């Protein structure tokens, strides 16, 4: 056996490969799939520094360093079409792409043909429901999971009705496992007629694992229902539980646009005076 063949077999056994090289090269827009096959056969393609000349070879386009004629094609791969789905997650599904315990996953609610490279963004625990974004865009994922960047809004049903002093305490932030939570916005939506329970709208600007449940547990009013109703500017009351839809380019672009600054009080008063004079 030649040393070249031996190295190629070592490469094949060591690396986690997901797509055929010719498909990856074609997806990057460098050549057609047939032309990409000729490049491979002609020894013009390397993966992680190893020469690959077998058409059956595969690679992971997200992790492996793929070069064609000595040039890294990472930028071309990054420019591939990114996809965005908005899902209304039901209770009893894990917000993950995999689970060793084999529990139901949010990815199971999406047709297999659409799951390629998608991952859920952020946490929405097993017993909670509501909006979650699935995407292949790492930049958007980073933005949405970075504390303080994008607010998330939840509707929360708790046992009983906490006193206002307890709610004020939660608003200011409390210590969970030695770390103080960021300030939150909390407002009463309604009190239920039966049982004396209450619904609150909670807005988090920086969330920790199961933060809302743990917050209300700390004041002895446990959460019985939790639903995420908004992610930044995204809300969709018409999206049924368990259903999903493609997000629009306008919705995605808005995440990366700076929010308009709120007018200062004296500016607002001046605007009102102008409006009265004009009328």
MITIVO-977477 format. One record per residue: residue number from 0; x, y, z of N, C-alpha, C in turn. Coordinates in steps of 0.2 Angstrom, whole numbers, plus 5000, padded with zeros to 4 digits. Example, Ala and Ser with C-alpha at 12.3 -4.5 7.8 and 13.67 -1.06 7.14 Angstrom:
MITIVO-977477
(pt 0; (5066; 4972; 5039); (5062; 4978; 5039); (5066; 4984; 5039))
(pt 1; (5064; 4989; 5035); (5068; 4995; 5036); (5064; 5000; 5039))
end
This chain:
MITIVO-977477
(pt 0; (5004; 4994; 5000); (5000; 5000; 5000); (5004; 5006; 5000))
(pt 1; (5003; 5011; 4996); (5007; 5017; 4995); (5006; 5021; 5001))
(pt 2; (5010; 5026; 5003); (5010; 5030; 5009); (5004; 5035; 5008))
(pt 3; (5003; 5037; 5001); (4997; 5042; 5000); (4990; 5039; 5002))
(pt 4; (4989; 5033; 4999); (4983; 5029; 5001); (4982; 5028; 5008))
(pt 5; (4988; 5027; 5012); (4988; 5026; 5019); (4985; 5032; 5023))
(pt 6; (4988; 5038; 5020); (4986; 5044; 5024); (4979; 5046; 5022))
(pt 7; (4977; 5044; 5016); (4970; 5046; 5015); (4965; 5041; 5019))
(pt 8; (4967; 5035; 5020); (4963; 5031; 5024); (4963; 5033; 5031))
(pt 9; (4968; 5036; 5034); (4969; 5038; 5041); (4964; 5044; 5041))
(pt 10; (4964; 5049; 5036); (4960; 5055; 5036); (4953; 5053; 5036))
(pt 11; (4951; 5047; 5032); (4944; 5045; 5032); (4942; 5043; 5038))
(pt 12; (4946; 5040; 5042); (4944; 5037; 5048); (4944; 5042; 5054))
(pt 13; (4948; 5047; 5054); (4949; 5051; 5059); (4944; 5057; 5060))
(pt 14; (4941; 5059; 5054); (4937; 5065; 5054); (4930; 5064; 5053))
(pt 15; (4926; 5068; 5056); (4919; 5068; 5056); (4917; 5071; 5049))
(pt 16; (4914; 5067; 5044); (4913; 5070; 5038); (4905; 5070; 5036))
(pt 17; (4903; 5075; 5034); (4895; 5075; 5033); (4893; 5076; 5025))
(pt 18; (4897; 5080; 5021); (4895; 5081; 5014); (4901; 5079; 5010))
(pt 19; (4899; 5077; 5004); (4904; 5075; 4999); (4908; 5082; 4997))
(pt 20; (4914; 5081; 4996); (4918; 5087; 4994); (4916; 5090; 4988))
(pt 21; (4914; 5087; 4983); (4912; 5090; 4977); (4905; 5094; 4978))
(pt 22; (4901; 5092; 4982); (4895; 5096; 4984); (4897; 5102; 4988))
(pt 23; (4902; 5102; 4992); (4904; 5108; 4996); (4907; 5113; 4991))
(pt 24; (4911; 5110; 4987); (4915; 5115; 4982); (4909; 5118; 4978))
(pt 25; (4904; 5115; 4975); (4899; 5117; 4971); (4895; 5122; 4975))
(pt 26; (4893; 5121; 4981); (4889; 5125; 4986); (4893; 5132; 4987))
(pt 27; (4900; 5132; 4987); (4904; 5138; 4988); (4904; 5142; 4981))
(pt 28; (4901; 5140; 4976); (4901; 5143; 4970); (4907; 5144; 4966))
(pt 29; (4912; 5139; 4967); (4918; 5139; 4964); (4918; 5135; 4957))
(pt 30; (4914; 5130; 4957); (4913; 5126; 4951); (4907; 5122; 4951))
(pt 31; (4905; 5119; 4945); (4899; 5115; 4945); (4902; 5108; 4949))
(pt 32; (4897; 5104; 4951); (4899; 5098; 4954); (4903; 5093; 4950))
(pt 33; (4902; 5093; 4944); (4906; 5089; 4939); (4913; 5092; 4939))
(pt 34; (4913; 5098; 4938); (4920; 5102; 4938); (4924; 5101; 4944))
(pt 35; (4920; 5101; 4950); (4923; 5100; 4956); (4926; 5093; 4957))
(pt 36; (4922; 5088; 4954); (4925; 5081; 4954); (4932; 5080; 4950))
(pt 37; (4932; 5084; 4945); (4939; 5084; 4941); (4944; 5087; 4945))
(pt 38; (4942; 5093; 4949); (4948; 5096; 4953); (4950; 5091; 4958))
(pt 39; (4946; 5087; 4961); (4948; 5082; 4966); (4952; 5077; 4963))
(pt 40; (4950; 5074; 4957); (4954; 5069; 4954); (4961; 5071; 4952))
(pt 41; (4961; 5078; 4950); (4967; 5081; 4948); (4972; 5083; 4954))
(pt 42; (4970; 5082; 4960); (4974; 5083; 4966); (4974; 5091; 4967))
(pt 43; (4969; 5094; 4966); (4968; 5101; 4967); (4965; 5103; 4974))
(pt 44; (4963; 5098; 4978); (4959; 5099; 4984); (4962; 5096; 4990))
(pt 45; (4963; 5100; 4995); (4965; 5097; 5002); (4960; 5099; 5007))
(pt 46; (4960; 5094; 5012); (4956; 5095; 5018); (4961; 5095; 5024))
(pt 47; (4961; 5100; 5028); (4965; 5100; 5034); (4972; 5098; 5032))
(pt 48; (4975; 5101; 5026); (4982; 5100; 5024); (4983; 5093; 5021))
(pt 49; (4978; 5089; 5020); (4979; 5082; 5017); (4976; 5082; 5010))
(pt 50; (4980; 5080; 5005); (4978; 5079; 4999); (4972; 5074; 4998))
(pt 51; (4967; 5076; 4995); (4961; 5071; 4994); (4960; 5070; 4986))
(pt 52; (4960; 5064; 4984); (4959; 5063; 4977); (4953; 5058; 4976))
(pt 53; (4950; 5056; 4981); (4944; 5051; 4980); (4938; 5054; 4980))
(pt 54; (4933; 5053; 4975); (4927; 5056; 4974); (4922; 5055; 4980))
(pt 55; (4923; 5049; 4984); (4919; 5047; 4989); (4921; 5051; 4996))
(pt 56; (4926; 5055; 4996); (4928; 5058; 5002); (4923; 5063; 5004))
(pt 57; (4922; 5064; 5011); (4917; 5069; 5013); (4921; 5073; 5018))
(pt 58; (4918; 5079; 5020); (4921; 5084; 5025); (4915; 5088; 5028))
(pt 59; (4917; 5091; 5034); (4912; 5095; 5038); (4914; 5102; 5036))
(pt 60; (4909; 5105; 5032); (4911; 5112; 5030); (4911; 5117; 5035))
(pt 61; (4908; 5115; 5041); (4908; 5120; 5047); (4915; 5120; 5050))
(pt 62; (4919; 5114; 5050); (4924; 5113; 5054); (4931; 5112; 5051))
(pt 63; (4931; 5109; 5045); (4937; 5107; 5041); (4939; 5113; 5037))
(pt 64; (4946; 5113; 5036); (4949; 5118; 5032); (4950; 5115; 5025))
(pt 65; (4946; 5118; 5020); (4945; 5115; 5014); (4949; 5120; 5009))
(pt 66; (4954; 5118; 5005); (4957; 5122; 5000); (4956; 5119; 4993))
(pt 67; (4955; 5124; 4989); (4955; 5122; 4981); (4960; 5126; 4978))
(pt 68; (4965; 5122; 4975); (4970; 5126; 4971); (4974; 5130; 4976))
(pt 69; (4975; 5128; 4982); (4979; 5132; 4987); (4975; 5137; 4991))
(pt 70; (4969; 5139; 4989); (4965; 5144; 4992); (4959; 5141; 4997))
(pt 71; (4959; 5144; 5003); (4954; 5142; 5008); (4947; 5145; 5005))
(pt 72; (4942; 5140; 5005); (4936; 5142; 5003); (4931; 5144; 5009))
(pt 73; (4934; 5145; 5015); (4929; 5147; 5020); (4925; 5153; 5019))
(pt 74; (4927; 5158; 5016); (4923; 5164; 5015); (4917; 5162; 5010))
(pt 75; (4919; 5158; 5005); (4913; 5157; 5000); (4908; 5152; 5004))
(pt 76; (4910; 5148; 5008); (4906; 5144; 5012); (4901; 5148; 5016))
(pt 77; (4904; 5153; 5020); (4901; 5157; 5024); (4895; 5161; 5021))
(pt 78; (4896; 5162; 5014); (4892; 5166; 5011); (4886; 5162; 5008))
(pt 79; (4886; 5156; 5009); (4880; 5152; 5007); (4874; 5154; 5010))
(pt 80; (4868; 5153; 5007); (4862; 5155; 5010); (4860; 5153; 5017))
(pt 81; (4859; 5158; 5021); (4857; 5157; 5028); (4850; 5156; 5029))
(pt 82; (4848; 5152; 5033); (4841; 5150; 5034); (4838; 5152; 5041))
(pt 83; (4832; 5154; 5042); (4829; 5156; 5048); (4822; 5154; 5048))
(pt 84; (4820; 5150; 5054); (4813; 5148; 5055); (4811; 5150; 5062))
(pt 85; (4805; 5152; 5062); (4802; 5154; 5069); (4797; 5148; 5071))
(pt 86; (4798; 5146; 5076); (4794; 5140; 5079); (4791; 5142; 5085))
(pt 87; (4784; 5140; 5086); (4781; 5140; 5092); (4781; 5134; 5096))
(pt 88; (4786; 5133; 5100); (4788; 5127; 5104); (4782; 5125; 5108))
(pt 89; (4780; 5119; 5108); (4775; 5116; 5113); (4779; 5114; 5119))
(pt 90; (4775; 5113; 5125); (4778; 5110; 5131); (4781; 5103; 5129))
(pt 91; (4786; 5100; 5133); (4788; 5093; 5132); (4793; 5092; 5126))
(pt 92; (4796; 5098; 5124); (4801; 5097; 5119); (4807; 5101; 5121))
(pt 93; (4813; 5098; 5120); (4820; 5100; 5122); (4822; 5105; 5117))
(pt 94; (4825; 5111; 5119); (4827; 5116; 5114); (4835; 5114; 5113))
(pt 95; (4836; 5109; 5109); (4842; 5106; 5107); (4842; 5103; 5101))
(pt 96; (4848; 5102; 5097); (4848; 5098; 5091); (4850; 5091; 5093))
(pt 97; (4851; 5089; 5099); (4853; 5082; 5101); (4852; 5081; 5108))
(pt 98; (4850; 5075; 5110); (4849; 5073; 5117); (4851; 5066; 5119))
(pt 99; (4856; 5065; 5123); (4858; 5058; 5124); (4852; 5054; 5128))
(pt 100; (4847; 5057; 5131); (4842; 5054; 5134); (4836; 5053; 5129))
(pt 101; (4837; 5055; 5123); (4832; 5053; 5118); (4825; 5056; 5119))
(pt 102; (4825; 5062; 5122); (4819; 5066; 5123); (4817; 5069; 5117))
(pt 103; (4810; 5071; 5116); (4808; 5074; 5110); (4812; 5081; 5109))
(pt 104; (4814; 5083; 5103); (4818; 5089; 5102); (4814; 5094; 5097))
(pt 105; (4815; 5100; 5098); (4812; 5105; 5094); (4813; 5103; 5086))
(pt 106; (4819; 5100; 5085); (4821; 5099; 5078); (4816; 5093; 5075))
(pt 107; (4813; 5089; 5080); (4808; 5084; 5077); (4802; 5087; 5074))
(pt 108; (4800; 5094; 5076); (4794; 5097; 5073); (4796; 5100; 5066))
(pt 109; (4802; 5100; 5064); (4803; 5102; 5057); (4805; 5096; 5053))
(pt 110; (4802; 5097; 5046); (4803; 5091; 5042); (4811; 5090; 5041))
(pt 111; (4813; 5084; 5040); (4820; 5082; 5040); (4824; 5086; 5034))
(pt 112; (4820; 5087; 5029); (4823; 5090; 5023); (4825; 5098; 5025))
(pt 113; (4822; 5100; 5030); (4824; 5107; 5032); (4829; 5108; 5037))
(pt 114; (4831; 5103; 5041); (4835; 5103; 5047); (4842; 5104; 5045))
(pt 115; (4844; 5103; 5039); (4851; 5104; 5038); (4855; 5110; 5041))
(pt 116; (4859; 5110; 5045); (4863; 5115; 5048); (4859; 5119; 5053))
(pt 117; (4853; 5118; 5054); (4849; 5122; 5058); (4851; 5120; 5066))
(pt 118; (4850; 5125; 5070); (4851; 5124; 5077); (4846; 5129; 5081))
(pt 119; (4843; 5127; 5087); (4839; 5132; 5090); (4844; 5137; 5094))
(pt 120; (4841; 5143; 5094); (4845; 5149; 5097); (4842; 5150; 5104))
(pt 121; (4847; 5149; 5109); (4845; 5151; 5116); (4841; 5145; 5120))
(pt 122; (4839; 5147; 5126); (4836; 5142; 5130); (4828; 5143; 5130))
(pt 123; (4824; 5138; 5130); (4817; 5138; 5132); (4816; 5131; 5135))
(pt 124; (4815; 5131; 5141); (4816; 5124; 5144); (4810; 5119; 5142))
(pt 125; (4811; 5113; 5144); (4807; 5107; 5142); (4800; 5109; 5143))
(pt 126; (4798; 5111; 5149); (4791; 5112; 5151); (4788; 5119; 5149))
(pt 127; (4792; 5123; 5145); (4790; 5130; 5143); (4788; 5129; 5136))
(pt 128; (4784; 5134; 5134); (4782; 5134; 5127); (4783; 5141; 5124))
(pt 129; (4782; 5142; 5117); (4783; 5149; 5115); (4788; 5149; 5109))
(pt 130; (4790; 5156; 5107); (4794; 5157; 5101); (4801; 5155; 5102))
(pt 131; (4804; 5152; 5097); (4811; 5150; 5097); (4813; 5151; 5090))
(pt 132; (4819; 5153; 5089); (4822; 5154; 5082); (4827; 5148; 5080))
(pt 133; (4826; 5145; 5075); (4830; 5140; 5072); (4834; 5143; 5066))
(pt 134; (4841; 5143; 5066); (4844; 5146; 5061); (4851; 5142; 5059))
(pt 135; (4854; 5144; 5054); (4861; 5142; 5052); (4866; 5148; 5053))
(pt 136; (4863; 5153; 5055); (4867; 5160; 5055); (4871; 5160; 5062))
(pt 137; (4877; 5159; 5062); (4881; 5160; 5068); (4881; 5167; 5071))
(pt 138; (4881; 5172; 5067); (4881; 5179; 5069); (4875; 5181; 5072))
(pt 139; (4869; 5179; 5070); (4863; 5180; 5073); (4862; 5176; 5080))
(pt 140; (4865; 5170; 5080); (4865; 5166; 5086); (4869; 5170; 5092))
(pt 141; (4874; 5173; 5090); (4878; 5176; 5095); (4875; 5183; 5097))
(pt 142; (4871; 5186; 5093); (4868; 5192; 5095); (4862; 5191; 5099))
(pt 143; (4858; 5185; 5098); (4852; 5184; 5102); (4854; 5181; 5109))
(pt 144; (4860; 5178; 5109); (4862; 5175; 5116); (4867; 5179; 5120))
(pt 145; (4869; 5185; 5117); (4873; 5189; 5121); (4869; 5193; 5125))
(pt 146; (4870; 5193; 5132); (4866; 5197; 5137); (4865; 5204; 5136))
(pt 147; (4859; 5207; 5136); (4858; 5214; 5136); (4857; 5216; 5129))
(pt 148; (4858; 5212; 5124); (4857; 5214; 5117); (4849; 5214; 5114))
(pt 149; (4846; 5208; 5115); (4839; 5207; 5113); (4835; 5205; 5119))
(pt 150; (4830; 5209; 5120); (4825; 5207; 5125); (4820; 5202; 5123))
(pt 151; (4819; 5197; 5128); (4814; 5192; 5127); (4808; 5193; 5132))
(pt 152; (4802; 5192; 5130); (4796; 5194; 5134); (4792; 5187; 5135))
(pt 153; (4790; 5186; 5141); (4786; 5180; 5143); (4780; 5181; 5146))
(pt 154; (4775; 5177; 5145); (4769; 5177; 5149); (4769; 5171; 5154))
(pt 155; (4769; 5173; 5161); (4770; 5168; 5166); (4764; 5168; 5171))
(pt 156; (4762; 5162; 5172); (4756; 5160; 5177); (4760; 5158; 5183))
(pt 157; (4758; 5161; 5189); (4761; 5158; 5195); (4755; 5157; 5200))
(pt 158; (4757; 5153; 5205); (4753; 5151; 5210); (4752; 5157; 5215))
(pt 159; (4745; 5158; 5216); (4744; 5164; 5221); (4746; 5171; 5218))
(pt 160; (4746; 5176; 5222); (4747; 5183; 5219); (4753; 5186; 5224))
(pt 161; (4759; 5186; 5221); (4764; 5189; 5225); (4762; 5196; 5227))
(pt 162; (4765; 5198; 5233); (4764; 5205; 5235); (4769; 5210; 5231))
(pt 163; (4767; 5216; 5231); (4770; 5221; 5227); (4778; 5221; 5229))
(pt 164; (4779; 5221; 5235); (4786; 5221; 5238); (4790; 5215; 5235))
(pt 165; (4787; 5210; 5234); (4791; 5204; 5231); (4792; 5205; 5224))
(pt 166; (4787; 5208; 5220); (4788; 5209; 5213); (4794; 5215; 5212))
(pt 167; (4794; 5220; 5216); (4799; 5225; 5216); (4806; 5222; 5217))
(pt 168; (4806; 5217; 5222); (4813; 5214; 5223); (4815; 5210; 5217))
(pt 169; (4810; 5206; 5213); (4812; 5203; 5207); (4814; 5208; 5202))
(pt 170; (4811; 5213; 5201); (4813; 5218; 5196); (4820; 5221; 5197))
(pt 171; (4822; 5222; 5203); (4829; 5225; 5204); (4834; 5219; 5203))
(pt 172; (4832; 5213; 5203); (4837; 5208; 5202); (4839; 5204; 5209))
(pt 173; (4839; 5198; 5209); (4841; 5194; 5215); (4847; 5189; 5214))
(pt 174; (4849; 5187; 5219); (4855; 5182; 5219); (4853; 5175; 5218))
(pt 175; (4855; 5172; 5212); (4854; 5165; 5211); (4861; 5162; 5210))
(pt 176; (4862; 5157; 5215); (4868; 5153; 5215); (4874; 5158; 5216))
(pt 177; (4873; 5164; 5219); (4879; 5168; 5221); (4880; 5174; 5215))
(pt 178; (4876; 5174; 5210); (4876; 5179; 5205); (4869; 5183; 5204))
(pt 179; (4870; 5189; 5204); (4864; 5193; 5204); (4861; 5194; 5197))
(pt 180; (4855; 5193; 5196); (4852; 5193; 5190); (4851; 5200; 5188))
(pt 181; (4851; 5202; 5181); (4850; 5208; 5179); (4843; 5211; 5180))
(pt 182; (4842; 5217; 5181); (4835; 5220; 5182); (4830; 5217; 5176))
(pt 183; (4824; 5216; 5179); (4819; 5213; 5174); (4813; 5218; 5174))
(pt 184; (4809; 5218; 5169); (4802; 5222; 5169); (4797; 5217; 5170))
(pt 185; (4793; 5218; 5175); (4787; 5214; 5177); (4781; 5218; 5178))
(pt 186; (4775; 5215; 5175); (4769; 5219; 5176); (4763; 5214; 5176))
(pt 187; (4759; 5215; 5180); (4753; 5211; 5181); (4748; 5211; 5175))
(pt 188; (4747; 5205; 5172); (4742; 5205; 5167); (4735; 5204; 5169))
(pt 189; (4734; 5199; 5173); (4727; 5197; 5176); (4728; 5193; 5182))
(pt 190; (4722; 5193; 5186); (4722; 5188; 5191); (4716; 5183; 5189))
(pt 191; (4717; 5176; 5190); (4712; 5171; 5188); (4707; 5172; 5193))
(pt 192; (4701; 5170; 5190); (4695; 5170; 5194); (4695; 5164; 5199))
(pt 193; (4697; 5159; 5197); (4698; 5153; 5201); (4705; 5152; 5204))
(pt 194; (4705; 5151; 5210); (4712; 5149; 5213); (4716; 5155; 5215))
(pt 195; (4714; 5161; 5213); (4718; 5167; 5215); (4725; 5167; 5213))
(pt 196; (4726; 5164; 5207); (4733; 5164; 5204); (4733; 5170; 5199))
(pt 197; (4739; 5171; 5197); (4740; 5178; 5193); (4745; 5176; 5187))
(pt 198; (4744; 5180; 5182); (4748; 5180; 5176); (4752; 5187; 5175))
(pt 199; (4758; 5186; 5174); (4763; 5192; 5173); (4766; 5192; 5166))
(pt 200; (4768; 5198; 5164); (4772; 5198; 5158); (4779; 5200; 5161))
(pt 201; (4784; 5196; 5159); (4791; 5197; 5162); (4795; 5198; 5156))
(pt 202; (4799; 5203; 5156); (4804; 5205; 5151); (4811; 5204; 5153))
(pt 203; (4815; 5200; 5150); (4822; 5199; 5152); (4826; 5202; 5147))
(pt 204; (4832; 5205; 5149); (4837; 5208; 5145); (4843; 5203; 5145))
(pt 205; (4843; 5199; 5150); (4849; 5194; 5151); (4846; 5188; 5155))
(pt 206; (4846; 5183; 5152); (4843; 5177; 5155); (4848; 5172; 5157))
(pt 207; (4846; 5168; 5162); (4850; 5162; 5164); (4846; 5156; 5164))
(pt 208; (4848; 5150; 5165); (4845; 5144; 5164); (4839; 5144; 5169))
(pt 209; (4833; 5143; 5166); (4827; 5143; 5170); (4826; 5149; 5175))
(pt 210; (4828; 5155; 5173); (4829; 5160; 5177); (4822; 5162; 5180))
(pt 211; (4817; 5163; 5176); (4810; 5165; 5178); (4807; 5160; 5183))
(pt 212; (4808; 5154; 5182); (4805; 5149; 5187); (4809; 5150; 5194))
(pt 213; (4815; 5151; 5193); (4819; 5151; 5199); (4818; 5158; 5203))
(pt 214; (4817; 5163; 5199); (4815; 5170; 5202); (4809; 5169; 5206))
(pt 215; (4803; 5166; 5204); (4797; 5166; 5207); (4797; 5160; 5213))
(pt 216; (4801; 5155; 5212); (4802; 5150; 5217); (4805; 5154; 5223))
(pt 217; (4810; 5159; 5222); (4813; 5162; 5228); (4808; 5166; 5232))
(pt 218; (4802; 5168; 5229); (4797; 5172; 5233); (4791; 5167; 5235))
(pt 219; (4792; 5161; 5234); (4787; 5155; 5236); (4781; 5156; 5232))
(pt 220; (4781; 5158; 5225); (4776; 5158; 5221); (4778; 5154; 5214))
(pt 221; (4777; 5148; 5214); (4780; 5144; 5209); (4776; 5145; 5202))
(pt 222; (4780; 5144; 5197); (4777; 5145; 5190); (4774; 5139; 5188))
(pt 223; (4767; 5140; 5185); (4764; 5134; 5183); (4763; 5134; 5175))
(pt 224; (4764; 5140; 5172); (4764; 5140; 5165); (4769; 5146; 5163))
(pt 225; (4773; 5144; 5157); (4777; 5149; 5155); (4778; 5149; 5147))
(pt 226; (4776; 5155; 5144); (4776; 5155; 5137); (4780; 5161; 5135))
(pt 227; (4785; 5160; 5130); (4788; 5166; 5127); (4784; 5169; 5121))
(pt 228; (4783; 5175; 5122); (4778; 5178; 5117); (4782; 5183; 5112))
(pt 229; (4788; 5185; 5114); (4792; 5190; 5110); (4799; 5189; 5110))
(pt 230; (4803; 5189; 5105); (4810; 5189; 5104); (4812; 5196; 5101))
(pt 231; (4814; 5201; 5105); (4816; 5207; 5102); (4809; 5210; 5099))
(pt 232; (4809; 5211; 5092); (4804; 5214; 5089); (4799; 5208; 5086))
(pt 233; (4801; 5202; 5087); (4797; 5197; 5084); (4792; 5194; 5088))
(pt 234; (4786; 5194; 5086); (4780; 5191; 5089); (4775; 5189; 5084))
(pt 235; (4772; 5183; 5085); (4767; 5181; 5080); (4762; 5177; 5084))
(pt 236; (4756; 5180; 5085); (4750; 5177; 5088); (4747; 5172; 5084))
(pt 237; (4748; 5173; 5077); (4744; 5168; 5073); (4748; 5162; 5072))
(pt 238; (4754; 5161; 5075); (4758; 5155; 5074); (4755; 5150; 5079))
(pt 239; (4752; 5144; 5077); (4749; 5139; 5082); (4755; 5136; 5085))
(pt 240; (4754; 5133; 5091); (4758; 5129; 5095); (4761; 5123; 5091))
(pt 241; (4767; 5122; 5090); (4770; 5116; 5086); (4771; 5118; 5079))
(pt 242; (4769; 5124; 5077); (4770; 5126; 5070); (4776; 5130; 5069))
(pt 243; (4778; 5131; 5063); (4784; 5135; 5061); (4783; 5139; 5055))
(pt 244; (4787; 5144; 5054); (4787; 5148; 5047); (4793; 5151; 5046))
(pt 245; (4795; 5152; 5039); (4801; 5155; 5037); (4800; 5163; 5040))
(pt 246; (4806; 5165; 5042); (4806; 5172; 5044); (4808; 5176; 5038))
(pt 247; (4806; 5183; 5038); (4807; 5187; 5032); (4814; 5190; 5033))
(pt 248; (4817; 5193; 5027); (4823; 5196; 5027); (4823; 5202; 5031))
(pt 249; (4817; 5206; 5031); (4816; 5212; 5035); (4816; 5211; 5042))
(pt 250; (4813; 5205; 5044); (4814; 5203; 5051); (4821; 5202; 5054))
(pt 251; (4825; 5199; 5050); (4832; 5197; 5052); (4836; 5204; 5052))
(pt 252; (4835; 5208; 5046); (4839; 5214; 5046); (4838; 5218; 5052))
(pt 253; (4832; 5219; 5054); (4830; 5223; 5060); (4834; 5221; 5066))
(pt 254; (4836; 5215; 5067); (4840; 5213; 5073); (4846; 5217; 5073))
(pt 255; (4849; 5218; 5068); (4856; 5221; 5067); (4856; 5229; 5067))
(pt 256; (4849; 5232; 5067); (4849; 5239; 5066); (4848; 5242; 5073))
(pt 257; (4851; 5247; 5075); (4851; 5250; 5081); (4844; 5253; 5083))
(pt 258; (4842; 5252; 5089); (4835; 5254; 5091); (4835; 5261; 5091))
(pt 259; (4829; 5264; 5089); (4829; 5272; 5090); (4829; 5274; 5097))
(pt 260; (4833; 5279; 5098); (4833; 5282; 5105); (4827; 5285; 5107))
(pt 261; (4825; 5284; 5113); (4819; 5287; 5116); (4820; 5294; 5117))
(pt 262; (4815; 5298; 5115); (4816; 5305; 5116); (4816; 5307; 5123))
(pt 263; (4820; 5312; 5125); (4821; 5315; 5132); (4814; 5318; 5133))
(pt 264; (4812; 5319; 5140); (4806; 5322; 5142); (4805; 5329; 5139))
(pt 265; (4810; 5333; 5140); (4809; 5340; 5137); (4808; 5340; 5130))
(pt 266; (4811; 5335; 5126); (4810; 5335; 5119); (4803; 5333; 5117))
(pt 267; (4800; 5328; 5121); (4793; 5326; 5120); (4789; 5332; 5121))
(pt 268; (4790; 5336; 5127); (4786; 5342; 5128); (4786; 5347; 5123))
(pt 269; (4792; 5348; 5120); (4792; 5353; 5115); (4788; 5351; 5109))
(pt 270; (4789; 5344; 5107); (4785; 5341; 5101); (4778; 5342; 5102))
(pt 271; (4775; 5341; 5108); (4768; 5342; 5110); (4766; 5349; 5109))
(pt 272; (4770; 5354; 5111); (4768; 5361; 5110); (4768; 5363; 5103))
(pt 273; (4773; 5360; 5099); (4772; 5362; 5092); (4766; 5359; 5088))
(pt 274; (4764; 5353; 5091); (4758; 5349; 5088); (4752; 5353; 5089))
(pt 275; (4752; 5356; 5096); (4746; 5360; 5098); (4745; 5367; 5093))
(pt 276; (4751; 5370; 5092); (4751; 5376; 5089); (4749; 5375; 5081))
(pt 277; (4752; 5369; 5079); (4750; 5367; 5071); (4742; 5366; 5071))
(pt 278; (4740; 5363; 5076); (4732; 5361; 5076); (4728; 5368; 5077))
end
